[in-house]
């Protein structure tokens, strides 16, 4: 297993500000591409999940499922960067697009949310049937991290994963929503809302009968809490935004995690509240905490040279998964 010193993140001297750590990383690799093969996996409710396979070709290699954040996809800088980093170390990887984050619009009126673990469970079950003896791991970023942590806690000893890493997850959704509504002059709220409104606009024909709201009304929403109150919650069977936040937050599930799991978090995350920072008394003995003072939201940029930034997550996550693999091999000897 990794030593505590190996899990310690030191930010680049030129990127110690939490907003820079959050915003700038996506600008470092404007032309970076992930070489992927797409698959449409049909779901039991007559819909589909779009998978982006890293095309390793070795079907015996350990497989890592990657979950993106809110309105992310294969083109998110952290997703394509990690897929490349994982495959470079001999692992195979597949990214699961949450519903309506893929290239095509999903068929059903539902979409996805922070606590929806059914699609992940279905995918993992499918992969286990395809690759019976293949080690299976998962990495989740932000919203995807909350989904992954909640799945692990829900499943406990029945989890199909051999290990996991969760990065910058909003374990306490209600308080984190309040932070996003105000942080950085409401820049993060506007960024997320603009993407969410575009996403729902393209499938308005599917959802208009499920919601008491018109197309123009969706575009006029200027508040994240209001969006969850009027769209996310009713579309997925919650009584309202606060009911959704309470039931979807992964924090109460961290104690039930029975799978070796690394939680990476920054105390200065400008998109999450202090209540979302995991503490030792909230986790099980299978969870390893790596909470740094700095790092921003899914940032964690290190290195001395501003022209050669070091993406620390792309080093530590593969290293952690390989440490689990090594431990697995030693147990068999």
N, C-alpha and C positions, 0 to 999 in steps of 0.2 A: 504494500500500500504506500501511497505517497506520504512523505514527511510533512509536518506542519509548515516547515520553512518553504517547501515547494508549492504550497497553496497560498502563500503570501503574495499579494499583488502590490507592485510599486508603480505608480503612474509615471508616465513620461514627465520630465521636468517642465516641458513646454505645453503640457495638457493636464494641469492639476485642477482646472476648473471643471465642475461637474457638468455644466451645459456644453462645454467644448467636448468632453468625453462622450456625451450623448449625441451631439449633432454632427461633429466632424468626421467620425469614422466612415460614414456612408459616402463621403466625398473623396476618400483616399483611393478608391478603386472604381472609377467610373466605367472602365472597360472590362472589368473582371467578369468572366462568364463561367458558368458551371456546365460541364458536358453531361447532360442528362438524357435519359430515355423516359418517355411518359407512358403511364398506364392508367386506364380508367378501371377502377375496381368497383363493380356493382355492389350496392348495399341492399340489405333485406327489405328496405322500405321503398324500393324502386327509385333509387337515386344513385349517385356515384361519388367516389373519392378519387381525385386526381393525384397520382403518385409520381414523383420525379426520382428516378433511379440513377445512381451515380455511375452505372455502367462498368463496374469492376470486372464482371465476367466470372469471377471465382465464387461459385455458389457454396463453397465450404468456408469462406472467410466470415468472421464474426460480422453481424449486421447491426447497423445503428439506425434507428428511426429518428428523424429530426422533425420537431414541431416548431413552426414559426410563430411570431407574435401577432398582435392585433392588426388585421389587414395586411399581413405580410405575405410572402410567396417565395418561389425559388429565386427571384431576383433581389430579395432582401440581402444586403451586404453581408450580414452575419450568417445567413443560411448558406449562400453559395461559398463563402469563405470556409465555413466549417466542413461542408461536403468535400471540398478540395483537400482540406487538412486531414480529414479522416481517411480518405482513400490514399493519400500520400504515405500513411503509416501502415497500409495493408488491410485496413478495415473496409467493409462495404457500407454503403449508406443509401437511405431512401427518405425523401422528404414527403410528408403527408400534407397536402393542402387542405385546410379546413374548408368546409362547404362555402361556396361562393367566393373563394379566394383563388380559384383555379382559372384557367383560360376560358372555360365555358361556364355558363350559368347553370347552377344546379336546378333540378326539376321540382323539388318539393318547396313549399313555402317557408320552411324553417331554414335557418342559416347555421351559425355556430355561436358559442359564447364561452366565457371563462371557465365554466364548470361542466361543460358537455364532454363526458368521457366515453360515451357510447361508441363513437366512431373510432377512437383510439383502441378501445377494447376489441372491436370487430377487426380492425387491421392486424393487431397483434395475434389474435386467434387465427386469422388467415395465414399470416407468415409462419406461425408455429406448425400449421398443417402442411404448408409447402416445404418447410425446412425443419424437419423434426429435431435434428441434433445440432442445429446451428445456434451458437450463442447469440442472444438477442439483447440489445441495449437501446436506450432512448435518451435523447437530449431535447429539452424544451426551453424556448426563449420567451420571456415575458408572459403573455397570455398563455402561450403554449406550455410554458413552464408550470403555470398554475394548473392547467389541465393534467399535465403529467404527474405532478405531486398529488393531486386529488385522486387520480387513478391508482397510484401506488398505495395511498392510504385506504382507499375503498377496498382494494383487492387483498391487502395484507399479504399473508403467506400464499395466496392464490395468484399473485402477480405472475405474468408470463415473461417478465423481464429479468435478466441476470444482473442488471446494473443500470444506473441512470444518473444524469446530471441536469440540474435545474438552474437556469440563469435569469436573474433579475425578475423573478415572478412576483405578481401582486397578491401575495398570500392573504392580505386583508383588503378586500375590494372596496368597501364603503369609504374608508378613510383615504385610500389611494385615489379614488375618484375625486375627492375634494381637493387633493393636492394637484392633480392634473388640471382641474378647473381654474387654478390660480397661477400655476408655476410658469416662469419665464414669460410674463406678460400675456399669458393664455396662448402662447405659441403652440405648445404641445396639444392642447385641446383643439385648436383650430386645425392642426395637421391631421389629427386622428379623425375628427368629425368630417372633414372634407373627403377623406378616403372612405369612411363608412357610408356617407351619403351617396357617393358615386357607386359604391358596391351595391347598395340597396336599390338605387335607381334602376340599375340594369335588370333587376328581377322584380320590379314593382308589379308586373302582371301576375306573378305568383303570390305575392303577399297582400295585395290590396283587399282581398276578401277576408283576410285574417286580422286586419288592423283597421281601426276606426280613424284613419288618417289619409289624407290625400297626398299626391305626388309633390305638390307645391309646399304643403305643410312640412314634409320631410326636409326639403331644401332650406326651409326657414329656421330649422332648429339650430341654435347657437350654443347649446350647453350639453355637455356629455351626460350629466345626470338625466336631463330631460330626454335625451335620445334613448337611454336605457329604460326610462320610465314609460315612454310611449311606443318604443319599437322592440328593443331586445327582450324586455320582460314579458309583455303580452304575446309576442311571437313564439316564445318558448315555454309558456305555461306558468310564469311567475305572476304574483299579485301586483308587483311593482318593482321599481329599481332596488329599494332596500331589501325586499324579499329575495330578489335575484342575488344581490351582493352577499347576503347572509348565507344562502344555500350553495353558492358557487365558490366561495372562498376556500382555498386549500389549507389554510392555517389549522383548522381543527383536525385535519387528517394526517398531519406530519407525525404525530405520535404513533400512528398505526402502520407506518411504512416498515416493511420487513425485507425490502430489497436494498442492497448497498447503493446509497445515493449521495451525490455531492451537491450541496446547495451553495451556489455562488451568488453573492449579493454585495452591493456597495451601500454603505451607510449614507452616502451623499446622493443617492439616486434621486433626481429631480422629478421623477414621474411617480414615485411611490412614497407612501407615508412611513414614518418611523415605526408605526405599528405593524408594518409589513416586513420589517427586518426580523429574520428568524432568530430565536434565542435558544439556548441550550435546554431549557426546561420545556420547550414546545416540540422537541424532536425525539425520535426513537433512537436506540443505540445503533441502528443501521445507517444513520444519517451522519454525514461529515459536513460541518459548517466551514465555509470559507467566506467570511464577512470582512471586507476591507473597508477602510475609512473613505477611500476614494475609488472612482471607477465609473460613476455615472450610470446611465441605464443602457445595458448591453453595449458598453463601451470598452473599458479595460484595455486602453491603449498604453503601451510601455515603449521603451527604447530611448536612446540618447539623440538620435538623428531625426529631426522633423521630416526629412525627406525619405526616411525608411522606418515608418512606424511599425511597431511590433504588436501584432494582434494576440494578446496574451491568452485569450479564450481558445484560440486555435492551437495553442501549445498545451494548455493545462487539461482541456477536455479529452483529447486523444491520450495524453499521458495517464490520466485517471482511469480511462477505460482499459488501457493496456495493463495497468496495475491490477485491475480486477481479473483480466484474462490470465495474467501470470499466477495470481493467487489460485485461480480455478485449476490451472495446470498442476500446480504444486500439490493441491489437495488430492489429485488423482494419482500422484506418484506414490 
